[in-house]
Structures are given as C-alpha cells and as structure tokens.
C-alpha cells in the first residue's frame, strides 16, 4: 500500500455498533502490526444521525464520505423511526449515500464453510465447496425510478406507484462488471431478469447480449428470476457469477444466505468505477437483538476483508481474515444464530476476540 488510505466507520443503528466493533479491533491490529498507512474516521448515518442532527445523512458525514477510500457500515433503521415519512427514515440516508458515490456495483459473495455444512437446511452435497458471486446493480431500478408515491385515482381510490426504470448506460456498465468478474473466476456469467414480461428487463437482455461478444472467454446464460430463485436452492453450484437488477438482486442474495445457514455470515461490497466502496453486512439492524451480545459479527468482519480485497487490492490481508474465521468455526465456536449441539456458543464480543486471537496466531506463523 503506497499511499495513505482512509476508512470511514459508520456504525449506524441497531446491532450495527456491536458487530462493527470487533471488525475495527481487527483493523487496528493489522494497522499496528504491518504499519499500514490507513487512517480511520468515525461518522453518523441513519437513525443515529437523525437523533443527533435531524438528518439521516448529515453534511459532516457527506464531507467525510467524499474523501474516504472505503466505508465500513454497520446497519441502518429501526422501529423507533418507522413513523417518519419514507424520505425522512434512516434507510433514505443509505440510499442517498449509494447515489452520491455512484455505488452501482454490489458484490455479495456466497461461500460455504466446511465446519457449517451440517447447520444448513440444504443437503450437504448441494452446498459443499459452494463459491458463487451475486452482482446486484445498485443505483437504479424500482428503488429510484420516477414517478413514485401514493396518489388517488379518478375514483378516489389510493394507488401506490413505483417505476421500474433502467437507462442504457446503467445496464451497460453493470454488464461489463459482470463479465469482468466472471473472467477472473470460472468464466461463467448468468444474467437474471424477467425479460419475458418487463420492458426494462428486455432492454437489459438485449444490451448484455450485445456486450457478450467483447468477452469471448466468458459463457453467458440467461435465467428468469423465478426459476433462478428455485435453482439457487436446488442446484446452486451450477452458478459462478450472477448479474441482476437492483430489486431481484436484493431478494436473491438474501435467499442465498439460507444456503450457508445464516444471514449473519453474509458480507457485501458496493463499489463505483474508482473502487471507492461501501462495505456492510447484509443482516440489517435487527432491533430485537440490540444489547444482548448475541449478534453474529462475522459478516461485518468479512466486510472488512472485502475492503482489503477490492478497494485496497491487498488480497493477502483479506485471505488472513478469512482464514482466521475458518479456523474459529473449525474450533467449534458459534454465535446463537449458527449454534449447534456440541458446539461452543459465544457472544458477539467473544466471537470477535476469538477471531482476533486466531488472526494473531496465523500472523505469527507467517512472520
């Protein structure tokens, strides 16, 4: 790492601060041991920012995110803010952040752990050695399309309107990312849409087909989203890289979490063309778990690993973190969400401490 990097820590709401804390401890350890030129800042987003500054994405945070190379986010949202209009809720701050930084690439790696094979509801032979990547377009589609809102029709009936909209350049750039990531892996890309009934998805199909000629080594296939949802459960290893729309990617990636046993194991990376990224566990704020020391911190720690892999291009540190987690799970340590008979159930803090201890053990072997 030749120049200084900056990571902005946004713990956010709910269990966000609890799961981010162990990840930050691991980050600080790596910085100290390897003299990494990384600066850390802390900021507010979501409900925490609303309570303090009456804005889910305040100006101070906006200034911080623009100069950050990577952002580690805990979670946003909670029941105490659900009475607010949609535009004022914590989640709006996250949507604004994604739009501000043009974070159109959302990566959600799905990797099974050998020590957790028996925990999944899926047959072991189906998920053994599972390694797939879901690429979700993140800055367009029905979440951002206009018009939207709740209105009255001519008969004074309320109607809810959301617009599924994709512009050509938005599809083109995410399609290229899909091919590039597939080319770096096993050279298989599946485009997931509903192009038989949705015009925006028909455009997606046409564009990705036209781009495929630029990547002759990558095999491109297409699948309707309803079939893809079924195939992810029945035969997930048929996939290597899936590229899909914002809405469908949101749903499919959470479904894929069931393959490995818990959404508490699923990290994500949201990137722009400059490799500036927002990294976060996908489990959300989980209000029912706040303060109980039971939340799984592994997805947040894995999100830190993705920072080193994608924004910093230092795969060796990503591998170290992943290996420390594999070692921890192989030793039988579990948080409540992945607890099994004859295993050692530990809390959020304890799991973080064990991963850190194992990380130090692995580092000593290298040094």
C-alpha positions, 0 to 999 in steps of 0.5 A: 500500500503506497499511499495513505488510505482512509476508512470511514466507520459508520456504525449506524443503528441497531446491532450495527455498533456491536458487530462493527466493533470487533471488525475495527479491533481487527483493523487496528491490529493489522494497522499496528502490526504491518504499519499500514498507512490507513487512517480511520474516521468515525461518522453518523448515518441513519437513525443515529444521525437523525437523533443527533442532527435531524438528518439521516445523512448529515453534511459532516458525514457527506464531507467525510464520505467524499474523501474516504477510500472505503466505508465500513457500515454497520446497519441502518433503521429501526422501529423507533423511526418507522413513523417518519415519512419514507424520505425522512427514515434512516434507510433514505440516508443509505440510499442517498449515500449509494447515489452520491458515490455512484455505488452501482456495483454490489458484490455479495459473495456466497461461500460455504464453510466446511465446519457449517455444512451440517447447520444448513437446511440444504443437503450437504452435497448441494452446498459443499465447496459452494463459491458463487458471486451475486452482482446486484446493480445498485443505483437504479431500478424500482428503488429510484425510478420516477414517478413514485408515491401514493396518489388517488385515482379518478375514483378516489381510490389510493394507488401506490406507484413505483417505476421500474426504470433502467437507462442504457448506460446503467445496464451497460456498465453493470454488464461489463462488471459482470463479465469482468468478474466472471473472467477472473473466476470460472468464466461463467456469467448468468444474467437474471431478469424477467425479460419475458414480461418487463420492458426494462428487463428486455432492454437489459437482455438485449444490451448484455447480449450485445456486450457478450461478444467483447468477452469471448472467454466468458459463457453467458446464460440467461435465467428468469428470476423465478426459476433462478430463485428455485435453482439457487436452492436446488442446484446452486453450484451450477452458478459462478457469477450472477448479474441482476437488477437492483430489486431481484438482486436484493431478494436473491442474495438474501435467499442465498444466505439460507444456503450457508445457514445464516444471514449473519455470515453474509458480507457485501461490497458496493463499489463505483468505477474508482473502487471507492466502496461501501462495505456492510453486512447484509443482516440489517439492524435487527432491533430485537437483538440490540444489547444482548451480545448475541449478534453474529459479527462475522459478516461485518468482519468479512466486510472488512476483508472485502475492503482489503480485497477490492478497494485496497487490492491487498488480497493477502490481508483479506485471505488472513481474515478469512482464514482466521474465521475458518479456523474459529468455526473449525474450533467449534465456536458459534454465535446463537444464530449458527449454534449447534449441539456440541458446539461452543456458543459465544457472544458477539464480543467473544466471537470477535476476540476469538477471531482476533486471537486466531488472526494473531496466531496465523500472523505469527506463523507467517512472520 
